[in-house]
Amino acid sequence: MHALPHDHTGARIKRLRLERHLTQKALSDLSLIPYSTLTKTEQGVIPPSPHVIGAVARALRVDVASVTGQPYVTELRADELDVLIRPIREALDVYDLGADPDITPRAHQLLADDAEALLVSVRAGEIKQVAATLPGLIQEATTAAHLAPGRETWLLLASVYRTAYDVASKLGFYDLATIALSRMDWAAQRGSDPVVGGMYRYMRALTYLRDGQYRTGERLVALGMSTLEQADPGRERDVLTGQLHLGAAVMAGRSKDKTRAIGHLDEATRIAGATGEAVNVHWLAFGPTNVSVHRVSVLAELDEYGEATQAARGLTIARDWPASRRSHHFAEVARAQMWTGDLGESFRNLLQARKAAPQQARYHPTVRETYAGLEAARRQLPDSFLSYGAWLGV
C-alpha cells in the first residue's frame, strides 16, 4: 500500500506516543483501540476515524488538535487567514472593559443586520470575508451593550460571539472557539434568553464531541434540554430541542452506543415532523433534511459504513440548504464510501464538498483524513486527485 505523507495523523500519533515512552501495546490498552488498528494507523495504512483520534488523544492526555495537526498553519498563511485570527482574539479579550471611548456604535438595527449577515455568510462558507469583518463588529457590539445594557443589545453581542466560535472552530483554532463560547454564555446570561442558553450548551457539547469527551458532552446536552424547558413553548424551542437530540445522537454514535444514538435520532425525527424545515431558525438548519443527514453521520460513527452510504443515496438536499452543511455532509459520505471501497464515488464527494464550501473543506479534518485514506489507491483515481491534494496542502 502506498505510504502517506510524512506528517499524516498516524505519524503524529506515533511521535506523541514515543514522547510519552509508550509501546504500541500500551497505547492500545490505554485507549481501548485494537492493536492492529493502532499499528495500521501509525503506518498510514488506514486513516483514523474520529473515534480513534479522540480515544488516542484522551489516552495521551493531549487535545485532539495536537493529533490532527490543527490549525493547518501553512495553508492558513497561504490563504492569508492567519493574520485575521489575532484581531478576533483581541476583540474577544475586551468583553468586560466597558464601553470603548473611541467607538461610537451605530444604531442597534444596523448592528443587528450586520450580525445576521455574518451568520448567513458563515453558512455560505465565506469564512475569510467573515473573519476580516468580525473583530470590528465585536468591538462595536461590545461598546453598544455596555452603553445601553438591555436584552436586545446583550443578545446581539451573544450572536456576534457565536460567529466568532464558528470561524475559530472551522479554521481549527479550538482554544479560541472555547473562549468565544464562554463570551457567548456571558452575554446570553445578561440577555436572559433560555433559547440562546440552550444553544450555547449545544455548541459547547460539540467541543467535547471533538475532544472525545462524550460523557461531558452528554451532560451538557441534558443541561441544554433542561434550560430549554424554561423557554416559551413553540417552534423555536422545538427546533433547539431537536438539534440537541441530533448532537446527542452523533455523540452516542461516536461512543458506539447504537441504542441511544438511534433513540435520539428517532426523537429528532418526531420533532422535525412537527417543525418542518427550519433552516433559518437560529441558522441551525434543523428539519427532516438535517435529521437524514445526521443519520448518515451516526451510521458512519458506528462504523456501519455500508448502511451510511445506502442512507445517503436516498437523500436529496435542497439548493437553499446552507453550503457549509452541504459541504460537511459530502465529506461524511466520502468517508463512508472510502471505507466501503467505493473510491471513485468517495473522491467525487470530496470534490462536491470543495465545490459547496471551498474554504471550509480545505480546513475540514474529515476531508483531509479521507483524502489520506484514498492516497493509498490513487492509481485508481483520476489525475485531478493529485491536484486536489496540492490544494489541501498535503
N, C-alpha and C positions, 0 to 999 in steps of 0.2 A: 504494500500500500504506500502511496506517495506520502512523503514526510511533509508536515505542515511547517509554516514559517517558524523561525526560532522562538519568537515571543508569543506563541499561542497560549491559551489559558492553561492547558495541561503543563506546559513548560513552567509557567508561573507557579502552579501548584507544587511542582517538584522543587523549585527553588525555595518556596516558603517552607515546605516540609523539611528540606535539608537544613535550613536556617534553625529549625527547632530540633534538629538531631533526631528525627523520627524516621523509622523504616516505613516502607510502603504498607507492610502488615500492620504496624502500629497505627498509622493514619487510617487505614481501612477499619480497624477495630474502633477507633475513637469516633469516626464519622458515620459508622454503620453503612458505609458504601462497600459493595462487594469488591474483593481484592482484584479480580480480573477487570472490573470496570475502572478501578482507580489506575491500574497499571496501563491499560489501553488509553486512558485519558491522558496520563502523563506523557506517553509516547506519541500522542497526536493521532492515534489510530481511530479514535472516536471522539466527537466533541462532547463536552459535559452538558448535561441538562441543568436547568435552573435548580432542581432539587440537589444534584450533585454539588454544584457550586456553593449553594447555601450550607449544605452539610459539612463540606470541607472547610468553609470559612469559619463556621462555629467551632469545629474541632481544632483548627489552628489559632483560634481567637484573633482573627483579623476581620475587617469588614469585607463585604462582597466585592467592593470596588478594587481592593488590593488583588483579588483573584482574577477579576475580569480585565484589569488593566485600565480602568476608567479613572479620570476622564482621559479621552484619547487626545493627548496634548498636541501631538504633531499635526493631526488633522484639524484640530481647533485652530491652531496657529495658521495653517494654510488657508482656512476659511475666514480668518480674521475675526474669529469668535472669542478667542482667549482674552482679548483686550476689553471685551464687553462684560466680563464676569466681575471684575473688581468694582466697577461703579455700582452694580447691583448689590454687592456685598456691603459697600459703604452706605448705600441708601437704606438698607435693612438695619444698619447699626444705629441710626439716629431716631429710632421709633419713640424713645422716651425722653427726648431732649426738649420737647415742647415745640412751639412754632418757630420756624426759621425766619429771623428778621429780614433776611434778604430775599424772601419769596413772598409774592403776592398771589395767592391762589385764585384761579378763575372761578366762575360760578359753578355751583355744585353740579348742575345738569351737564355742563361741558366736560367736567371731570368724569362724571358717570358714563357719558358717551364714549370717552376715550378708554375707560376701563373695560367697557363692554366690547369695544373694537379689538382690544388686545386679547380678550378671551376668544373671540372669533378667529383672530389671526393665528393664535397658538394651535387651534384645532384645524386650521388650514395648513399647518406645517410651516408657517413663516417665522421660524424661530429667530433668525438673525435680525429681522426687522423689529420684532417684539423686544429682543434683548437690548437693542440700541435705544428704544424709546422708553423702556421701563424705568430706569433709575430716576429720570426727571419726574415721571408721573408719581412714583412712590414718594419722592420728597414733597411734591406739591400736595398730594393727598394727605400726607402726614401733617403738614402745616395746616391744611384746611380742617382736619379733625381736631387738632389742638386749639385752633382759633374758635371753632364753633362746634364743640362736642355735642353729639347727638346721635341717635340711632342711624340715621342715613349716612352721616359722614364716617362713622366707625365701620359700618358695613361696606362702604365704598373702599375704605382702606383695606379691609379684610379681603375684598375681591382682588385688589392690586397685589397684595401679598400672595394670594393664591396663584396669580400669574407668575410671580417670581418662583414659586415652587415648581410650576410646570416647566419653566425654562431651565431651571437648575437641574431638575431630575432628567429631562430629556437630553441634556448635554453631559450627564454623568457626574455632576457636582453634587453628590448626595449629602455632603455635610452642609452645603449652602441650602439645599432643599429642606433639610431639617430645621434650619434657622428660619426660613421663610414660613414654614408651617407653624412654628411657635409664635411668630409675629401674627399670623392669621388668627390663631386662637386668642391671642392677646386683644386684638381688635374686635373679634367676634363677641367676646365676653362683654366688652363695653357696649356693643350693639344689642346685646341681649336677644339674640336670634337663635332658637334651638335648631332650626333647619341648618343654618351655617355651622353651628356647633356639631351637628351630626355629620355634616360633610367634612369638617376638619378631622373628625375621628376616622372617617372612611379613608381619607388621604393619608393620615398618619399610619393606619393599618397597612397601607400599601408599602410604606417604607420598611415595615417589619417583614412584609412578604418578601421584598427584595433581599433582605438580610437573612432570610431563612429562619426567622424567629416567629414561628407560626402561632405558638401559644399566646404570645403577647399580642400578635395581630388579631387573633380571635377574641381576646378580651376587649380590645379596642372596638371591634365590630359590635360586640354585645353592648358596650357602653354607648356607642353611637346610636344603636336602636333604642336604648333606654332614653337617651337625650331627645330623640325624635318624638317620643311619646308625649313630650311636653308641648310639641307644636300643634297648631290647629289642624284637625283632620282635613284632608283634601288631597288633590293630585300632587302638589309639591311634596308633601310629606311622604306620599306613597312612592314617588319616584326615588327619593333619597333612600327609603327603606329597601326598595327593590335593588338599588345599586349596592347597598351594603350586603345584601344576600349574594350578589354576584361576586363581590370581593371575597366574601367568606367561602364561596364555592371554589374559587381558584386556590385560596389558602388551604382548604381541606384537600383539594386535589394534589397540591404540591407536597402535602404531608402524607399522601397515599391513603387517605380515608375516603373511600369511594361512597360509602353510605351517606356520610354527612355532606359530601360535595353534591351528590345528586339531590339530597333533601333541600339544600339551599337553592339549587337550580330550579327545582320544582316550585318552590315558594316564589322565586323571582318570576317564573313563567305565569303563575297565578296573578301576581300583581301587575305584570305587563299586559295581561289580558284586559285589565280594567283601565290602565293608564293610556294604552296605545303607544304609538311612537311619540316620545317626549324629548326630541333632540335638543330643544332649546331651554329646557328646564335646568338652570344652573349649568348648562353645556355639558351634561353628563351623558347624553345620547342614550338614555335608558329607553327600553321598549322591547317588543318582540325580537327585533333585529339584534340588539345588544345581548339579549339572552341567548340567541342562537350562536352568536359569535363567541360568547363565553363558554358555551357548551363545547365548542371545538377546543378552546384553550384548556378546559378542565380535562377533557379526554386525553389531550396531549400530556398534561401534567401527570395523569395517571399511567402514562406510558402505553396507552391504548391508541397507538398512532393510526392503525387501520380504521378504527371507528371514528377517529378525529377527521381523517381525510374524507370518509364517507359522509359525515355530518356537514363538512364544508361544501361538498358537491351540490347539495340541495339548497344552498344558501344564496340568496340574491340580495345584494346590498344596493340601496338606492343611491343615486348620484349625489343627492344633497346630504348624505351622511358625512360626518366630519372626516376630512382627509387623513388626519392623524390616526383616527380609529381604524380607517380602512387599511392604512399602511401597517399598523400593528397586527391586524388580522391576517393580512397577506404573509407577514413574517411568521406568524404562528403556523399557518397552513404549510408554508415552505419547510418549516422544521419537521412537521409531522410527515410530509412527503419524503423528506430526506431519509428518515428512519425506515420508511416502508420500501425504500429503494427506487422510488419514482423520481429519479434525479432530474430529468428534463422538466417535469412539472414543478419541482421544487425550485429550480433556478428561475423558471418563468414567474413564479410567485415572488421571488426576491426582486425581480425586475418590476413587478407590479407594486411592491412595497416602495421601491425607489420612485416610481412614477407618481404615486399618490402623494408622498411627502418626502422629497429627497433629503432635506436637511435632517429630518428625524431618522430616516432609515440609515443614514451614514453613521449615526452615533447609537444605533439600537443594538444592544448586546445579542439579541436573538438573531438579527441579520448577520452579525459577524460570526457567531458560533455556527450558524447554518452554513455560511459560506465556507468556513473552515472544514466542516464535515463533507462538503461537496468537493473540496480541493483534492481529496484523495482520488476522486474519479473524474478529474477534469478532462481526461482524454475522451470521455463520452459526452462532453458538453461542447457547445459552440465556442468559437473564438471570442465572442463577446464576454464569456465568463472571465477571462483574464483581464479585460478592460474594467469589468465590474470590481475585481479585486484591487486594481490600481486606484479606482475611485474610492474604495473603502480605506485604502492606505495600508492594506495587508499584503 
